[in-house]
C-alpha cells in the first residue's frame, strides 16, 4: 500500500495547492485534508474532513485515517475569514498541541512535517548578518505570529523527544510571496504608498509559493539518499533585496517616518483593515533578516527554482502596476539619494543600516 498523508490547513490556497500536488506522487495512496471550514477550492481526489484542530476530535480523525505522514500547514500569520488574532493564536498554538498529542498516540505515524517561519529569529539591531538554523535569536519575539512560531517549534521539539521513532521535519520559510500570496508582508506591499522607517533600508528574503509546495513535498517523503529528511531547515530563495529596491520594482513610493510615527501608522492601517502592520512587522522593516540555506541544499537536497529577486518579480506581475512607473521612481530615488541633508553636507543614504 502507498502512503497515507494527513494535511492540516487545506482551506487556504497554499494547503489546497500542496494537496493537489502530493496526490500526483505515485507513492501516495490517499490524502486526507483537514480544516475548520470547507475549502472554496477543489482538493483533487483528496478526502476532506471538517474538524477544528483545536478540538480533541483531531485525534479521532488521525486514528481513523491511518495516516503515516502528517503535514501541518495550519500555522500562519493571517486569519481565515473573519477570525481575529485570538482565534489565530489558538489555532497556531493550541491546535498544534492537540495535533501533536494525537500524533504521539498514533501507532501508524512515521513522519511529521511542520510549516514554520524565519520569524522565530526575530529582528533586532544586533542580529548577525546571516542566521543559521542553530543561531539563537538576540531577542526572542515578544508577540504576534513570531511568538506563536517559537511556541509551536518548542512543542514540536518536545514531541520529537517523546517519539524518536518519528522523523520530524521543521521548515522555516522566509517571507512567502507569489501571485496568490496571502501574508502580512504581501498586504504591506499592496499598499499604494509604503511607510518605512527613516534611516533604515532592511535586507529581505523571499521564497516563492511554488517552491514552498515543492519543498513540502520533498519533506513529506522518505529520503532517497543516506541523509534523513528530518531536522530544522531554513527555506529561502537565493540573494536578498533591500526594501528600497522592492519599492522601486513595485512602482510604489515610500514615506520615511520616524519609528514612533511608523508605529502610529501601523495602528492606523490596522484600524482601516488594510494590513496587519504588527510590531514584529515593523521590526522586520527596520532591521531586516537574512538566513543561510546551506542545510536546505546539502541535507534536504532542495534547490529553489526562484531566487528572492525572481520571487518578488512574479509577485509584482500578479499585483499589477503601482502609482508610478518603476523606472521613473528608481531615477527619482537615485537623484534624491545623492542630495546632502540640510546643514550636514552628508548624503541621506550614508549610515543607513
Secondary structure, 3 states (H helix, E strand, C coil): CCEEEEEECCCCHHHHHHHHHHCCCCCEEEEEEEECCCCCCCCCCCEEEECCCCCCHHHHHHHHHCCCEEEECCCCCCCCCCCCHHHHHHHHHHHHHHHHHHHHHCCCCCEEEEEEEHHHHCCCCCCCCCECCCCCCCCCCCCHHHHHHHHHHHHHHHHHHHCCCCEEEEEEECEEECCCCCCHHHHHHCCCCEEEECCCCCEECEEEHHHHHHHHHHHCCCCCCCCCCCEEEEECCCCCEEHHHHHHHHCCCEEEECHHHHHHHHHHHHHCCCCCCCHHHHHHHHHCCCECCHHHHHCCCCCCCCCHHHHHHHHHHHHCCCCCCHHHHHHHHHHHHCCECCCCCCECCCCCC
